[in-house]
Amino acid sequence: MELEKAVSYYSFDGKGIRTYLCSCLAGFYNISEKDISTVNRWVSDLHNASLVMDDIEDDSQIRRCKPTSHLIYGVPVALSSASITIFRTLHEIQRTTTVGPEILELLYYAHVGQGIDIQHFTYKTKPNLLEYEKLVQYKTGNLLLILLELICYFGKNDENFVNREIIKDAVIRFSIFYQIRDDYINLACPKYWKEKGFCTDIQDGKMNYLLLLANVNNVPLDLSCVDVESKKHLLQNMHVARLFDETYDKLEELKTSVLNVLPIQNVFDLIPYHRFDLSNLELV
């Protein structure tokens, strides 16, 4: 359908995280290459459609170093494209499998998570860290749980169905790792600054794990000034308060706990992170 081009525009390759994770989980449950391809297509379509909606709601200008879909096709076409793609995919899943209700519930809560995120942004409220992790589980984790649900449906390895809850928990922890790592590199990574701008979460007023951590630890931060020098000063204060170290340690803890269940070191290799280096501020 012509309208669906606005979603397929996001099909250009990202990091390939979901595909690698699908291959790993498929190995656990012994599903065929044909079924892997079907699962990847369904989840990719749902994911890309959600990105189109998220970018419209957040008024984002860049996605994967390219202009966002609604800037190319316009908001009406992009929004219609996303809606059509979601309902078409759900229809295919419902017609082909018996897990349609489970998928629908997971997708519902994924959109609830986006709504909660928008509510916090609109009313300038700050969740605590447990609330933040629950929000991430809804927004990011549920799409990965859809992947797991579909793989289990097509699976032929009964032995690993016993470990399904353990695997599910590891997938959720991976999603939390992924989002915290994204928050971390926004404020700590020179490569990210070069590609997407210097500490954009601060100037955009985005929810960021490190800023929530500062709030929980009663670390006073002045977020009212967003010029380069003010942001450098802010990062220096965060460094002194050990917010970068604490977040890095959290990432290491989550990564280790996931690898104890899922052999996905190749996935983690695609999303590196490093300890914050104060000297990197000289590069800005």
N, C-alpha and C positions, 0 to 999 in steps of 0.2 A: 504494500500500500504506500502511496506517495508520501502521506503524512509521516510514516514511521521513519523516514530519513533523519528526522531530528533526533531520534534515539540512536539509530545506527551510526550517526556521526560520532558517538562516544565509543564506538567499537574499536577505534584505533588503540593500539596496544598500550596498556599501562605497564605495571611491573610484572604482570602474570601471576600474582599471588594466588588468586582464586583457582586458576588452572592447576598450579602445583599442588595446592591443598586438595583439590578434587582427585588428582592422580594418587596422592598418598592415601586418602580415605578409600578410594576405589580398590587399592591394594588390600586394605583390611577386609573388605567385603566381597572381593572377587567378582567384580562386575565387568561386563564386556566393554570393548572399545566403543561399540555402537551406543550403548547405554551411557557411557561416560560422555560422549559427544552430545547426547540429548540433554543430560543433566547440565552440562556446561552451557549449552545454548539457553536453556530456560533460566538458569540463575543469572547468566550474563545479561539477558534481556531485562529481567526484573531489576538487576543492579543498575544498569545504564538508565533505565526509565526513572529510577529513584534519584539518580544523579541530576537528571534534567530538572526534576521537580525541586530538588534541594537547591540547585543553582538559581532557579527563578525565585524561590522563597528567600534565599540569602543575598540576592542581587549580585551573585559572583560574576566576575568578568573573565576569569581564566580557569581552565580545567586541563590538567596535564599539558601545560605550556601552550595551549591553544585557546582561542576565544570560546566562551561557553556557547552551548547550542542555541539558547534563546537569542543571543546576539546575532547569530547567523540566520536563523529562520523566523525570528520574532516570537514573542511570548505566546500568542494564541496557538500557533502551529506546534511549538515545542511542548506546550502543556497538553494539547490534544494528542500528540504523538506518544507522550509518556503514558497517558491514560489508556489509549488503545493498546499499547504494548503490554501493560500490566494485565488488562482484562483478557487479551488474547492468550497470553501465557498461562494465566490461571485456568482459562477454558481448556487449553490443551492438556494441562496437568490433570484437571478434573476428568477429562474424557479418557485419559490414558492410564491413570494410576488410581489407587484407592486412598491416597494421602492428601487429596485436595483440601479437606477441612483443616488438617494440621498446617498445611502450607499457607492457607488463607489466614489462620490465626497468627502465625509467625509474621506474615507480611503486614497484618493489621498493627501489631505491636511495633514493627519497624517504623511505621508512619506515626504511631503514637510518640515514639522516641523523638522523631523530628519535630513534632508539635511541642513537646516539652522543651526541646532545645530552643525553638523559636520563642516560647513563652519566657524562658529565662533571659534571652537576648532582649526581648521587647520591654520587659519590666525591670531589667537590670538586677535580677535576683541571682544568688549564687548557691548552687547545691553543695552539700558536703561531699566528701570523696566517695562514700558508699552510694549516694544518690547519683553521682557522676558515673560510677562504674555501671550502675543499673541502666542509666541512660544510654551508655555506650553498648551495653548488651542488647538493648532494644534496637538502636540505630544500625549498628555494625554486626553484632553477633547474630541477630536473627536471620540475616541473609545467608550467613555461613551455616546456620542450623537448618535452613531450607536445603542447602547443599547436602548436609548430612542426612536429612530426612529422605531425600530422593535417592541418595546412594543406598541407604538401608532398604528402601523399597525394592530396588533392582538387585540387591545383594544376594549372594549364594553361599556365604560363609556363616553358618549358624553359630560357630564358636564365638565370634566377635560381637554377636548380639548381646551376649552376657555382659560385655564390657562397654555397652553403648553409653551408659550414663557417665562412665569415666571419660570416654572419648568426647561426649557432649560437653562436659565440664572443661576439657582441654581446649576445645574449639572456642568456648566462651572466653576463656582466659587469653587465648590468642587474639581475639577481637579487642579485648581491653588493652593488651600489649600494643596492638597496631595503632589504636587511637592515641594512647599516651605517647608513643614514639613519634607520631605525627605532631602532637603538641610540642614535644621536646625539641625536635629539629627546627620547628618554626622559630624558636628562640635561641637555639644553640648551634645551628649548622651553617657555616659560611657558604657551602654549596647551595643550600636551600635559599639563603638570602640573595645569592646572585641570580637564581632562576626565578624567584617569586617575590622578592622584596624583603627588606629588613624588618623582621619581627612584625609581620602583618597582623597577627592576632591581636596585638596591642592596639594598633590604630583602628582596626575593624571592630574592636570591642567583643571579639570572639571568646567563647568559653575555652579556657586552656588549663590543663591539669596543674601546671606550675603556679599559675595565678590563684587557683583554688587552694593549692597547698599553702601558699603564702597567707591566704585568708584564714585557713584552719590553724596555722602556726602563729597567727597574730603578727605577721611580718608586715610593717607598714610600707606600702608601695604607692607612689604617686603616678596614677595612670592618666592624668588629665592632659599631660603634654606628650605629644607624639612625634616631635621632631627627632632627627637622628641623634643628636647629643643627649637629649632627655632619655631616649631609649637605651643608649649606651650606659648612662648613669643608673638606670633601672636594672639593667643586667648585672652591673657591678654589685649593686645591693643584693640582688638575688643570689649571686655567687657567694657573697660574704655570709648570707643566711643559709647556705648549703642547700638551697632548693634544687639546684642542678644535680648535686651529688645524690640527694635523696631520690630524685626522679630516676636518675641513672640506675641506682640500686634497685628501685622498683621494677624497672625494665629487665634487669638481669634476673631478678627473682621470678618474674612472669615467664621469661624465656626458658629458664631452666625447668620450671614446672611443666611447661608445654612439651619440651623435648623429652621429658621423662615418660610421656605417653605417646607422642607423635614424632616419628623420625623425619622432621621437616627442616633440618639444618639448611637445606638449599633454599627454602623460603626465607629464612632469617638472613641468609647471605644477600638476598635481594633488597633488604630493608635495613641497612647498617645504621649505626648510631655510635657516637663517641663521647667521651667525657668532655664537658664544656671547658674550653680553653680561653681564658680571659684575653690572651694576646690576639685572638681572632678579631676582636673589636677594632684592631688597627687596620684591618682589611676593608672596613666599611667606609 
